[in-house]
């Protein structure tokens, strides 16, 4: 690797003018404090008063979902009838993962709050949902759309309950600004300085708000440029720049800096340009933004590194300039970098590491993502090479370098894994070369104790890590110097982590530095003034920029940086652009003296180690590159910190002398030096020829040192050390050495030798740690050397005999191994273990693995396991464990007898999870008796109030099975579901399509207007097999529109065209480009009196149909107020033509039960585009009189006269003798634009009324 490749720092000062344009956007409102309808914030709430809240959501797709809640005082949170959590604090919003509780269709988030202290009471909540079909988050905050009631009623927390009689909540004010919950009533909200009641911060510090939500909206990343200007990434928007125009120390002027990219998650100002990870011209990529014309706007975008995959919140994130001069990128688990691999790539030994078939996350998170998952990569400023240095991360958002050179990331947990045996907590990790941290998808995550991964530095509990910053300034007290500040979005806090040297790395302790209500903190940066800045936003929440300042006195001596080379060496915050700019200015001032003076600082033993280390960093970044002579001399310095840095530099500038010196340094007395040596060897590929010094490090109690030594050993030809490690008398050396061996040599014969050795070791005394590591070594060997269970039967019994042990770690690894090895002798003891008082998660993992053993399970064993699975699947849990049990039960069902299956189906409404598993074992086609049983079960499930994911899947499974039934009763049952449950028509249509003729044919044809995606393709394909053609204009039009939508979206519409040819006998001429345009023309010619087969124009309404349907079906649109909707119904003049409940007249269709006959999509389409779909019964006519007058409207006869009712509901009567001609009209009498004058809330309420019109009529009928 040439040294020149690392020189990224420009040696000239960055200059440029600022001539920027203003950007305005509208952002979602913050959550509001709410209570029962009719109350005010000043009103005293009686002690013990309880209020019940409901927020309805209608979702088109499943997805990731969280709810955040705070309340005054005690509260319980329910989703679709299931309790998900509780709390009793208004000071902190608690987050609950509800992904496994929501389902497509109607959902309800319900909260019960009781005033247990004082005379105030309120709730604040935020529901955030990201559909599985996209990356955008939709946030629904507490406001007046939430329904309230002061009396508990049955089923109040279920989606089935009709809350039409509940009243809208009273709102007291936005979260963060409302007394008495966010501040004292007597204190006004300040713009410049946030009140201390909102923030809880360490003594001596203050928080100032600099920029508010109105100015910047939701902000997801920030950095300072060379001039100290603040760069901000607007969520879903451009890069902003904030300048201090009046030099008062407060940046306030917000302007757009670059609108060529958006959704920027990492910002690195460098050399007058800005590097960002963002969505841009080449999709998700690392971009270089350049202001070529120096007009203050970054108008040129250059792609540096592209990424494959769909990232979103799991794509490329934070950026840092490393002390080696390369750009480091934190990459989420959903994407992979594309480019040439550099010679310094160290993450090479990648494997999945699990033996059993994998259970993926039931919510679909990470499904199909392979090792190494999330990674840390580095690249040069041109993106010529890409080097992966660490993996096994989930989704580390940011990264930070410590002054000593260590790289830290704060990796996220998987919220849905809470309360599972494989939960992997949020953690701070010290990233090494070739680092592996064990994240895998589903249940395959490596626990921290695994010998083949690195340990965490600090577990930080549940949270959503965002920004991380190492504080290297002098404006905070000394105890914060070189400490880490870590932002946690979901917990609303900033942690301070102080690091102390420990072994080859650090030990850490943390404290909450700053906590807010709210504090949706997304990123951190240290400014030129030494203050800690942070920004807020994310997922559509309110944004802003804040500054944390120390209010005490800092000694003047600490502020004095000196001049010349001393100022360069003492310059704070080296990784900040403004700091590098100042150093560049000093270098220019010193000219040719720079080189000698900088080398002198590094060389002199009289200088503090921190100065000498800084000098070596500056030589690497600004030049001159340190010579071999200097580095070798420094590698012998008394200070271990200097020796460590010298070792790192020797890896950056490889040579024969550097290699020899690194070999010698393996015996250094300091652990950190030896670790640095191993990492330098890995990066520079300066691998020693003698393996013994590395073998001597394998057994070291320092896990990190042992790990990196093993990684180096693996790169030495295995023949040189294979026999040594297998036969080594020291247990630890043998264990770690053999782990290296099966990585370097995956030959099956080698694997068998390793297993024989481990088998002998297990027959002797082993410490608990050694025994656990031996079990893991067995797993890795079987996996990497591809050794099947039948090839090591002798190992099977030995493993089985060890179960159960008295240690959870042992039992976890024993059951994994035993299940893979088909250790049948273990089963009786394992069944007893399931009924013991052993830790529940240990028993859960045992039950999940146990069913992988193929044997003749007794009836008692089968039902004991099913009962265990059912108990877990039916519980209310914060995590996804119940849904994992669905997959486990499905797999275990292969062991069920036919009698078992029938017995389970008989009790299917009680044993829903087991019934779902049993369905997978039914042979198709099912017989009539089974079909009758399934129909009965479906009817029972239809009447159940509790509708969860298992319920939904079971009903879908029943529909699929009934599709194969030969009897007419099953087909009739499916058609009944089609008629009575509009929202299930798509899945029922797919079932009916299995037998597309007979009565089913008509239902399939009528389904064409509600189908899309795979369901549409399935039905259309099946209809082609039926030798019947329809001449129904509306069905043909629906088919043409289906093809037009597919053509617009760029997907195939070949099956649509083939069905049109089948039905019409028409064919596209040969050589004519495939298009739906000819079919549009054919339809217009064949049915001139019908609405044209055209997709609605976007300008037909101010509302975007897809966005509006997303709101109504997938977001807060289900939280409408039906009573308010009745008022909107009258105000919008709907009642002039339609009856709904007890309102209106019957001119147009009766809307009382419209929601039972049509999907919400169909209803909205008819209202938004009234002329798009017109029933024959209500079609308009154009009437021409002998006098030349033209009337358009619905025509009816009244004796000898004609009556024409127009779109304004005016009736004109004409004698038939006055009429010259009556022609069909393509326009509907229903006026267009009815929704244009309504607000989004009005539309939400109107749709709620149409859904509940009959209920509202009953509730409001006069006595």
N, C-alpha and C positions, 0 to 999 in steps of 0.2 A: 504494500500500500504506500503510495507516494505521499510525502508530507504535504505537498502542495494542495492536495485535494481537500484538506481540512481548512484552508484559508478562506473563510467566509466573510470576515469582517472588513468592510471597506476602510481604506486608509485615508479617505477624504471625508470631510464633513458633509452631512446631508443638508441641502438647502432646498427651499421651495416655498412658493406662495400659496395662499389659501383663497380660492374663489369657488365657493361651493353653493350648491342648490339646496333648498329646503325640502324636506320630505314630511308629508303628513299622512297619518294612518289612524284608523279607529281600532280600539282594543277592547277586549272583554272587561266587563265591570268586575270589581272585587266582590267577594262574598260579603253579605250583610248579616248583622245580628238580627235575629227574628224571634218573635213569640206569637202567642195566640192572637187571632184577629181582633182588632179593636183596642189593643193595649198600646201604651206609649212607654218610652224608655224611662220617663219620670214616674210612672205609675208603680205603686208598691204592689209586689206580687206576694200573696199570702204564703206563709211557710207551709210546705207540703204540697202546694199546687203542682199538678203534673200536666204537661202539654204533650200531645202526640202529633208528630209531623210526618208528612208523606211527600215524596217527590217521585213522580212516575216518569219512566223512560221507555221509549219504544225503540228497540235495536234491530237493525237489519242483519247484523252479523255479530258473532261472538268477538271477544277481544280482551285486551288487558284493561282492567278497571281498578281504581282505588277510590276510597272515600276518606276525606279528612274531616275531623270533627273536633270541636271544642264546645263546651257548654257550661252554663252557670245554673245548676250544679251537676248532679248525677245524671248520666245518660246511658242508654243502651241503643245500639245500632243493629238494625235488621235489614236484610235484603231478601226479598221474595219469601218472606215468612221465616227466614232462618236468622238466628242471632249470630252476628259476626264479631261483636266486641262491646266493651263498655268502658266508661271512664268517669271522671268527676272534676275536670279542670277546665277553666276557661283561659288559663295562662298559656296552654300549649295545645296545638292541634295534633291530635293523634291520628295516625294513618292506618287504614285497614285495607288489605288487598281483597277485593271482592270479585276477582276475575272468574273464579269457579262458581260464583253464585248467580251471575247474570246469564241470560240466554237470549237468542233472537226472539223478538216479539216484545210483549209488554213486561216491564220490570218495575219494581218499586223499591226505593230506598226509604226506610222508615226509621224514625228516631223517637224514643221516649225520653223526655227530660223532666226531672223533678227538682223543684226548689227546696234544697235541704238546709240552706244557710242564708240568713239575711233576708232582705225584701226585694232583691233583684233576681231576674231569671232571663235567660236568652240562649239561643243556639246559633252557632255559625258553622257552616259546612261547605265542602267543595267536593263534587263528584267529577272525576276525570276518567275519560274512556278513550282508548285508542282501538278502533276496529281492527280486526285481524287482516282486513283487506287493505289497510293503509298505514301510514306512519304518523298522520296528524292526530293530535290529542284534542278532544272536545271536553270543555270544562263547564260544569253546571253548578253555579254557586247558589247558596241560600239567598232567596229574595221573596218577593210577594207571590211568585208562582208556586211556592211550597204550600201545601194544604195543612191546616191545623184543626185540632179538635181538643176540647177540654174533658172529654169523656172517652174512656177506653171502650171499644166495641169489638165484638168477635171478628177475627180475620183482618184486623186493622192493618197488619203489617204484610199482607199478601197482595199480589197483583190482581187476584180475583176480586178483591173487595172494591166496590164502587164508591169512590169518595166524592161523588157529585154534590153531596150535602155538606161537605167540609168547607171551611172558609179560608180565604187566602191569608197568609201570614202578615202580621204587621212588621214593618222594617224599622230598625232603630238607627242604622247608619253603617257605613262600610267597616270591615275588619281593619284594625290598625289605627282607626281615627275616632272611635266612638266611646264616649264615657258611659258608664264607669268601667267598662271592661278593658279598654285599651289605654285609658289615661284618666286622670282625676277630672271630675266635671268642671272644676274651676279653671282648668288650663286649656287654652286654645291650641288647636293643631298648628304647629309651626312648619314652615317650608324649609328653612335653613337648618333647623336643629330639631331632630326627633326627640320627643319627650322620653324621659328615662322610664316611664311606665310601659312603653312599648318594648323597649330593649332592656334585657338584664345582661350587664356586662361587668367584667372584672373591675375592681376598685381602681380608680385613677384614670379611667378611660371615658371618653365621650363619643357619641355617634352623631354625625351630621348628615342630613339628607341634602344632596347637591342637585340632583335631577329627578324629576317625578315622572309618573306614568304618562301624563299627557304629552311630555316632551319626547319620550323615547319608546314607550310601550314596553312589551315584554322583552327583556334583554337576557341573552344566554351565554355571552362570552365578552371578555374585556381585556384590554392591554393598554400600556402607555407607549407612545411612539418616541422618536428621538428628541422631540421638542417638549415632551411632557404632556402632549395632548392625549385625551382619553379616546380610545377606539372601542366602539361597542357594536356587537352583533344583535340586530333586531330579529326576534324570532319570526321566521318565515319572510324576513325582509332583508334590507341591504346592510352594508357596513356603514356605520355612522362615525363621525368625528365630533368631539366636544372640545371646544377651545375656551380659554379664559380671555375674552376680548378686552376686559377692563383691568386686567392684571390685579384683581383683588384676591387672588388665591382660590377663587371658586369657579371652576369650569361651568359655563352655562349656555354657550352658544352651540346648539345642536344642528348639524348639517349632514347631508348624505355625502359619503366619501366614495363609495363604489356600489352601483346598483347592478353590476354585471353578474354578481353571484349573490346567493341568499342562504339563509339558515346556516350561518357560519358558526362552527363549534370550536374552532381553535384559531387564535390570532397571534402572529409573530412578526412584529415590525423589524426589518433588517435591511441595513444599507439604503435607507430611504424608500424601500419598497415594503410591501406587506404580504406575508405568506399566510394563507388561510386554508383550513379544511372546510369545504362548503359544497353546496349544489350549484353547479355552473354549466358552462357549455358542454363539458364532457361528463356531466352527471356528478356523482360524488367523487371528489378528487382533492388533492393538495394543489392549490393554485398560487401563482405569483402575480400580485397586482402591482402595476407599474404606472406611475404618472410621467409619461414620456414628454408631454408638452409643458410640464411644470405649471399647470393651471390650477392645482389644488384638488384635482379629481383623479382617481385611479381608473383610467379609461382602458388600459391594456390588461388583458387577462391571459396568462400563460399557464398551461397545464403542466405540472411538475410530476405528479404521481397519480395515476388512475387507480380506482378500486373496483373490483368485481363484487357483485352482490347488492342487495338492497339494505342500506344501512339505517337511515333515519336516526333514531336515538341509540342505535348500536353500530354506527359507522365510524369513520375517522373523527377523532376528537382533538384533544389538546396538543399544542405544539410547544417545543422548547428548543432553544439553541444550546447544545451541549458544550461542555468545556473542551471537547475535541474539535469544535467548529462545525459539527454536523447537526442537522435538524432531526429531532426526535419526535415521533408521532405516537400517540396512544390510539390504538385501533380497536374498535369494538368487535364483538364476535361474529357479526353478520357479514363482514366484508373482508376481502383479501387484497393486498397491494399487487399491482401488475407492473412488472418491470424486470430489468436485469439484476440478478442476485450479485451482490458485492462479495469480495473475498473476505470481508470482515464479518460475514453472517455467522452467528454462533449457535442459533437455535436450529439444530439439525436433527436431533434425536427425538422424533415426534411419533407418538403412538396413542391409541385410545385407552388401553390399560384396563379394560373390563372384560370379564370372561363370559358373563351371561347375556342373553339377548336383552337389548336395552329397552327400558320403559321410558319413552320420551314424555316431556311435560304435557299434561292433558290439554292445557290451553294453547298448545302449539308453539310455545316460546322456544326458539333455538332448534326446532325440529330439523334434523338433517345437517346441522352444523357439525363439522368435523374438527378434530384436534388440529391445531393448538387453540382454537377458539380465539379470544381476544389476544392481541399481541402488542408488543412495543417494537417499533421499527425505527431505523434511522436512514437518512438519505442526504445527499449533497444538494446544494442550492439549484442544481440543474436537473435533479432527479435521475442522474445517469445510472446510479446503482441504488439498490434497496437491500437493507440488511435487517433480518429479523433477529432480535437479541433475546426476547423472552416471550413466553406464551402461557396458556393455561389460565388466562384472565377472563372474566366475564365481560365487563364493560367499564373499564377504568376511564373516567372522563378527562382527567388531567394528570399531569406529571410534573415533578419538581426535582431539581438537582440541589443537593446539599453542598456547601462549600468544600467539603472533603472529597467530593466527586460521586458520592452515592446517589443513585436515582430512586425516587420514591413514587409510588402510585397508591391511591386509595380506591380499592376495587369494590364494586357493588355486590351485594348479595342478590339472591333470587327470592323476592318476597313470597312467591307461591310455595317455596320450599320450607317455609316456617312450619314447625311441628312435623317434620319428616326426619328420618334417620340420616339423610344425606344433606341436611341444611348446611350451607357454607356461609358463615357470617361475613358481614362487611368488615374489611380489614385493610390495614396499612401494610404494604410489603416493600421490602428492600430488593430492588431489581438487580440481579447479577447477569453477567453474560451467560447465555444458554439457560436462562432461568425457566423453570417449569413450576406453575402454581396450581395445577390440578383441576381447573374448571373444565367440566364436560357437560353435555346436555343431559336432561332428564335425571334419572337416579344414579348416573354413573360418575358423579363428582368425587374427586379424590379427597378424603379427609386430610386434615393438616398433618396427622401423624404418619402419613405414608413416607416411606424411606426414599422414594423416587421423586419427591417434590420438595420445594423449599418451604420453610416455615413462615408464618406471619410475624411481623414485628409487633403488631397490636391489633386485637379485635376491638372494633368500635361499636358493636351492637347494631341493631337494625337502623337502616337509614338509606339515603340516596346520595352517595358522594358526588360532588360536582368539582368546584375548583380547589386547587391545592397550591400553596405558596410557601417558599422558604424565606424567612425574614432575615435579611443580611444587612439591614440598615442600623443606624445608631440612635434613632429617635424614639425607640421603645426602651424600657428598662432592660438591663443586661440579661435578666432571666429569659427574655424572649429572643435574644440573639441566636441565630442559627437554628431556631425552632420552626416547626411546621404549623401553618394555619390551614385547616381543612374545612371546606364548606359542606354542609349536609342539607340538602334541599327539603326532604320530606320531614325531617325532625326540626327544621327551622333553627339551625344553630351553626356556629363556627367553633370548631375545636382547636385548641392549641396543644400541640404535641411536642414535648421536650425530649430530646434524644441524648442518651448517654452511651459512650463506648462500652461495648460488651462483646468480648470474643472478637470475631472477625467483622462484626457489624455493630448494631446498636440495640439497646433496650429502650423502651419508651413508656412514658406515662402521659396521660392526657387529662385535660379539664375543659369544661365548657367555657370558652372565652366570651362568647356573645350568643345570646338566645333572644329570639324575637317573636312577637305575636302580631302579625305573621312575620316570617323571615324565609321567604322562598328564594334563598341565596343560590346563585348559579355560578359565580366566578369571583376570583380574588386577584388583586394586584397591589404591589407596593409602589407608591408614587415617589416622585423626586423629593417630596417633602418628608418622606419617611413614614407617612400615614399608611394605614391599611385600607384600601378601597375595596368595596364589593358591590356587585350588581344583583338585581333581583328580576325574576320573571320565570319563564318556563311554563309550557302547557297552557298558554293563553292567560296566565295570571298577571297581576299588575307588576309593572317593572319600575326600575329606578336605579340611581347610583348613590352610594353612601360612602362616607369617610369616617374611619375610626382614628381618633387622635389621642395621644397620651397627654394628660392635663398636668402632669407633674413636671419637675425640673430635670433636664438632662444636663450633666456637666459639660461646660464649654469645651473642655479638652477633648471630649469625644466627638464634638462637631468639627473640630479643626482637622482638616485632611492634609494640610501642608500644601506644598507646591511641587511641580516637576514630577519626577518618578515616584516620589512618596505619595502624591495625590492619586496617581494611577493605581498604585498598589493598595491604597486604603479606600479607593472608591467603592461605595456600598452598592449592593444589588447588581452584581456583574451580569446576571442574565436579563436585565432590563435594557431596552433600547436606549433610554435616556442616559444610562450609566455608560454603555459602550460608546455613545456619542461623545461624552466628556473625555473618555480615555483616548478616543481617536484624536481629539483636539490636543491633548497633552502630547501624544506621539508626534503630531505634526510640529508642535512647538519645539520639542527636543531634537527633532531631526535625526542626524547621525549618532547623537549621543544616546538615543533610546536603546539601541542594541546592547551597548556595553553596560549601561546603568542597570538595565533590567536583568541581565545575566549576573551582575554583581549582587543584586538583591537575592537572587536565587542561591548563589554560591555561599554567601556569608553566613557562618554559624551564629553570628551575633544577632541576626534578624529573627523575629518570632517565626515559628513554623508557618503560621497563617500567611505572613507576608511572602515567605519563600514559595509556598504553594501557589499563591496568587500570581507571583512573578512567572512561575512555570506555565500557569494557565494563559497568561497574557502572551508569552512567547509562542505558545501553540496557536493562539487565535490571531495575533497581530504580527508575529515574527519578531526576531529570527527564530526558526525552529531550533530547539536545543540540540547541540551536538552530542554524539556518543560519549565523548570525553566528559562533558558536563553531566550528563545523565548518570553515567557510571559512577562518577565522583559523588553525586547527590544520593545515589542508591546506597552509599556507605555512610550517610550522615547519621549523627547521633539520634536525631528526631525520627521516630517511627513514621510520623505523618509525612515528612519529607521523603523518606525511603519509599513509602507507599505511593506517593505521587510520581516519584521517579520510575517506579515499576510500571505504572500506567503509561507514562510517556514512552518507555521502552517498547511497549506494545503498539503505540501509535506510530513509531518510527523504527520499524524492524531492520535488523542488520545481523551479521554473523556475531559481532561483539555483543549486541543487545541480547541475542539468544543465549549466548554463554552466560551472560550476567544474570539473566532471568533464571537459568538453571541453578546457579549458585544461590540465588535468593530464596529458593524453596525451603531452605533451612534457616531462614531468618527467624529471630526469636519472637517477633510480633505476629499475631494471627492475622491482623488486617493486612500486613505486608504480604504474607503468604497467599491470602485470598486474592489480593491485587495481582500478584505474580501469575496465579492460575488464570485469572480473567484476561490478563495481557497475553498469555500464551494462546488462549482460545481465539482471541480477536485477531492476533497477528499470524496465527498458525505457526508459531515458533514452538513446535512440540518437541520435548526432549526425547532423546533416544533411549535413555535409561528410565525404566518405569519405577524403579525401587523408591526414589524419593516421594513419588506420588502414592505408591502403595502404603508408605508409612503414614500418610495423612488420612487414609480412608477411615480409620477407626477413631478419628478425633471426635471428641464429644461435641465440638462445634459443628452443627449440621450444615451450615453454609459452606464452611471450609471443606468438609468432607464431600459435599455435593460438587463443588467446582473442581476439586482434585479428581473426582470420579469422571467428570466430563472430559478433562484433559487425558486421563488414562485411556478412555475409550477411543481416543484418536491415535494411540500408539498401536501398531500391529498386535493383535491379540495373542499371536503365537509367542510373543516375548514374555507374557505374564499370565497366561491362562492357567498353567499348572500351579504357579505360585499361589494364586488366590484360591483355587479350589482346594488345595491341600493346606492352606494356611492354618496354623494352630489357633490364632486369635479369632474368636467368633465374629467380632465386629468387622475386622479386616476381610474375613471370608465372605460375610454377607454383602457388604458394599462392593467388594471386588467382583463377586459373582453377578451382582446387579449390573456392573459395568460390562461383564463378559457377555451376558445375553443381549446387550445392546450392540456390542462390537461384533459378535458372532452369533447370528440367529439360527445357525444350523441345528437341526433336531437332535443330533448326537450330542452336541454341546449342552443343549437344554436338559437332556436326560442325565448327563453327568452332574449338572447342577442340582437337579431334583434328588438324585441319589445322595448327594452330599447334604442337602437340607434335611432329608429324611433321617439321616444318621444324627444330625445335629439335634433334631427334635427328640431323639431317644435319650439324649443327655440333658443335663440341667441347662436351662436357658432363663435369663431374666425375662420379666414380662415384656419389656421393650424389645429384646432380641427375638422373643417368640412371635410377637406381632410382626416384626420386620421379616422374620423367616416365612410367615404365612404370605406376606405381600410378595416376597421374592418368588415363592411358588406360583402365585397368580401371574406375575409378570413373565416368568419363564414359560408357563403353559401358553400364554397369549402370544408372546413374541416369537417363540420357537414353533408355534403351531402344533402343539402336542395334544392329541385327542385323549379323552378320558379313558378309552379302552386300552391305551398304550401304557398307562400307569396305574393299573388296578391295585397294585401293591400300596400306592399312596392313598387310595380312597379310604381303606379301612383305618389307616393310621390317623387321617384327618377326622373321620367320623368319631373315633374313640375319644378325641379331645373335647367333643361338644357335649354339654355346655360347659364353658369355663366360668370363672368368677369375675371376668373382666369384659366390659361391653365391647372394647376394641377387638378382643380375641374372638368373641362370639360373632361379631360382624364379619370378620374375615374367614372364620371357620365355616359359617353357613354359606358364604359365597363359594368357597372352594369345594365344600362337600356337595353342593347342588351341581356344580359343573362336573365333578367327578362321579356323579350319580351314586353317592354313598348311601345306599338304601338302608343300611344298618342304623343310620342315625335317626330315621323317621320316628320310631316310637318315643325316643327321648325328646325329640323336637316337639312332638304333639303334646307331651307333658309340659314342656317348657312354655308352650303357648298358653296353658291354663295356670301357670305359676304367677307369682307376684314379681317376676323379673321386670325391669324397666320396660315400659310399653313400647318405646321405639325399637328396642332390641327384639321384642316379640313380633313387631310389625315387619321388620326386615326378615326375620326368620320365616314368617308366613309367606312373604312375597317370593323368597328364594326357594322355599321348600317345594312349591308346586312344580318346579322345573325338574324334579326327580320323576322319571317315568317308571311307574311300578303299578302293581295291582292294589290300588287304594281300597281299603275296606269302606263299607257304607258309613260306619261311624266316623272314620277319618275324613271322608269326603264332606259330610255334613258339619263336622266340627270346623273344618277349614272354611267352608262356606259361611258358617255362622260368624266366624272371626272376620272374614272379609266384609260381610254385611254390616257388622257393628261399626267398622271403620268407615265404610262407604256412607252410612246413614247419619253420621255425626255432623254437628256443626263445627267447622274448623276454619281457622284463619288461612290455612294453606290449602294446597291442592291434593293432599293425601287421599281424601275420599274419592277423588276422580282417578287417581292412580289405581285404586282398588277395582275400578270398572275394567281396566285392562287386565289386571291380575286375575280377576274372576273369569273374564272371557277366556284367558289361556288355560285356567284350571278346568274350565268346563269340558275340555277334551277328555278328562278322566271320568265324566259323568256317564251313567248308564241311561238307557232310554226311560226307565222308570223314574230315575232321579229327575230327568228333565221335565217329565210330565208332572211330577209332584211339585217341583219348583214353580212351574207355570200356574198350577192351581192356587198357589199362594203368592202369585206375582205382585199383587198390590202391596203386600207386606215385605216380600223379598225382592224388591225391584232390581237391585244390583245383580243378584243371582239370576233373576229372570232374564236380564239383559245378556248375561253370559250364556245362559241356556239357549237363547235364541240362535247364537252362533253355531250351535251344534245340531240344530234341526236340519234334517235333509229336505232339500227342495226337489219337487214341489211338496208342500206339506199336505197331510191328509185332512179330510173334512173334520174329523174329531179335534185335531190340533187347531185347525182354523177356527172352529167354534169356541175353543178355549181362549184363543187369542182375541177374538172379538169381544168375549165377555170381559177379559182383562182390560182391553182398551176402553170399554164403557166404564169400568170401575175407575180407571185412571183419569178419564175425562171429568169425572165428578169430584176428583180430589182437589182440595184447596192448595196443598203444597206442590208447587211445580218447580222442581230444581233440574239440574242438568241430567241427572240419571233418569228422571221422569221423562224429560224431553227425548233423550236418546232411546229409551225403552219404547215410547210411542212411535218414534221413527222406525225402529227395528220391527215393531209389529206391522206397520204399514208395508215395509219391505217384504216381510214374510207372507202377508196376506196377498201380495201381488202374485205369489206363486201358487196360491190355493186354487184348486179346480172348481170349487163350488160357486154357485151364483150368489149365495148369501155373503161371501167375502167381498166379491166385487160390489155388491150393493152397499156393504158397510163402507167401503172406500169411497163410493160415490156420495154417501151420506156425509162423510167427513168433508168432502169437497164442497158440498152445499152449505154446511153449517159452520165451517171453520175456514173462512177465506184466507187467513194467513198461512194455512197449511196446504194451499192448493198446488203449489209447485212440487212439493214432495209427493203428494197424492197423485198428481199427474204423471210423475215418473213411474209410480207403481201401476197405475192404470195402463200405461204405455206398454207394459209387458204383455198385455192382451188387448191390442188396440182396436179390435173390431167389436161388433155388437153395440150394446149400450155405451160402452166405454168410449167409443169413437166420438160421439157427440160431445162428451165431457172434455176429451182431449182437444177437439177443435175449439171449444169455448175457453180453453186454458191458454190459447196462444197469446192473448193480450196481457197475460201476467207472467209469462215465462221469460227467463233470460239465462245466459251462461250454459252450463252443462245440462240443466234440466230442459232448456229449450231445444238443444241439439238432440237430446235423447228422444223427446216427444216427436219432433219433426221427422227424425229418422224412422221411427216406428210407424208414423202415419203413412209413410210412403209404401209400407208393406200391405196396406189395406186397399183392395180394389174398389174403392169408393171415392168419389170426388165431391167436394162441397161446392155449391154455387152461392153460398152465403157471402155477400159482399164484405161484411164486417170481418169474417174470418180471413178472407183473402187479403183484406187491407191490413189486418194484424200481422199476417205473414210477411207482406211487403215491408211493413214498418220494422219487423224484426230483422229483416235483411239490411235495411237502411241503417239501423243502429249498429249492426255488426260491421258494416262497411265504414261507417263513421269512426268506429273504434279501432279499425285496422285488423279485425279478426275475420276468419273465414265465414262466408255465407253460402257455401256451396250446397249444403243440405237444404237450406231454404229455397234456393233456386230449383233444386231437383224436385221438391214437393210441389212448387208452383207448376213445373212442367207436368208432373204427374196429375195434378188436379185440372189443369187448363188445356193440356195437349199442345201448348205453345212451347217453342224452344228458341233459345238464343242462337242466332245464325252463326255458322262457323266463322272463325276468324275475328269475331267481334269481341272486344275486351269485356271481361267479366265485370258487370256493373248492375246495380239495381235500377238504374235510370230507365231502361226499356220496360221493366215491369211497372214502373210508375206510370209511364205513358200508356201502357196497355190497360191498366186499371182505370185511368182517367177516361179513356175512350170507351171502355166496356160499361162503366158505371158513372156516367156523367152527372147524375143527380145525387151522387154520394160525396161525402167529404173526401178531399183529395188524399191520396196515400203519401203524405208528406210529414216529416217530423216537425213538431211545432217550432216556429221561429223564436229565437231568443228575445226578439223585441216585442213579442205579443204580450208580455207582462214585465213589470219591473222586477219580478221575482224570478230567480233562477230555479227551474223545476228541480234539478238534482240536489241543489243545496237545500231547498225547502223540504224536499222529501227526506233528506238526511236529517234535517232538524226534527221533523215530525216523527220519523220512524226510529232514528238512531240516537237521538240526543234528548234535550230537555223538552222536546215537543210533546211528550206524553204527559207533561205536568200541567196541562191546561185546566182552567176553571170552567166547568160546564155551565154553571150559573152565569158567569160573565159571558160565556159563549152564547147563551140564549139572548143576551142583550145585543151582542155583535150580530147575531142572526137577524134580528129585527132591524138594526141600524143599517146593515148592508142590503136591506130590501129583499133578502131571500124569501121572507114570508109572503111577499106579494105573489109568488108563483108556486111555492113549495110548502107542504105541511111537514112539520117535524114535531112530534109530540102533540101538544095542544096549540101550537103556533102555526099560522099560515093558512093558505088556501091550496086546493088541489088543482093546479093548472099544469105544472110540471110534475116530475116524479115525486112520490111521497118519500121523504127522507128519514122517517121515524126509525126504521130498522136498516138504514143503508149500510151501516158497519157490519151487519150480519150477512150482507149480500155481496159486498165488494171489498177489495183490499183498500187500504189507506192510499196506496199509490193511484188506484183507479179513481177514487173520489177526488183526490187533489187534481189529477189530470183533467177531469171533467169540469172542475171549477176554474182552473187556471186557463185551460184552452177549451172553452165551451163548444167551439165549432170543430174541434178535432175528432170528437166522438159524439155522434148524434143518433139517438134511437129513432127508428121509423115512426114511432108513436108521437114523437115530439119534433119531427122534421119540419123545417120552415118551407114556405112556398112564396114564389114571387107572382103577384097578381097584377095584370095590366088591364086597365079599363079602356073603354071605347074613347074616353076623353084624353087618353094618354097618361093618366096618372099611374104610378107604380107603388104598390104596397107590398111589404115583406113581413111575414110573420106566420104564426100557426093559423091554419084555415079550418073553420068548422062551419057546418050548415045549421041554420036556424030558420026552419020553414022554407020559404022561397028565397031567403037571403044568405049571403056569406058573411061570416064574421072573421076578421083578421086581427089577431092579437100580436102587437109588435114587442120589441125588446124592452120598451118602457112600460109595458103592461097596459098600453092604450088599446082600446078595441074600436075598430072601424067596421061599420055595417054597410054592405053593398047589396043591391038587388042583383040577382044572377044575370038579369038582362043587361046590366051595365058592364059586365065582365067580358073582355075580349080574349084573354089568354091567361092560363095558369101554368107556371113553370116551376120545376123544383129549384130550391135554393140550397147552396152549400153552407150557408150561415145558420147558426143556431139562434133561436129567439133569445136565448140566455145571453145577456150582454157580457162582453169581455171586459177585463180590467176590474172585475169586482173586488179583487184582493188588493189592487194597487193602492187604495186609500187606507188600507188596514195596516196596523203595525204587526210585527212578528208575534207579539203577545196576543193580539186580537185573533190572528189566524190560529194560533195554538189553542186559544179558548174556544174558537168556533169549531175546530175539529173535535175537541173534547165534548162539546155539546152534541155534535152529530153522532158521536159514539155512544152518548148516554141520554139521548133525547127522551126515550121512554121513561128512564129513571127520573129525570128532571121533572117530567110531567107529573109523575106520581107524587114527587116530593113537594110540588108547588100547587097541586090541585086544591082549590078552595073547598072549605067544608060546606 
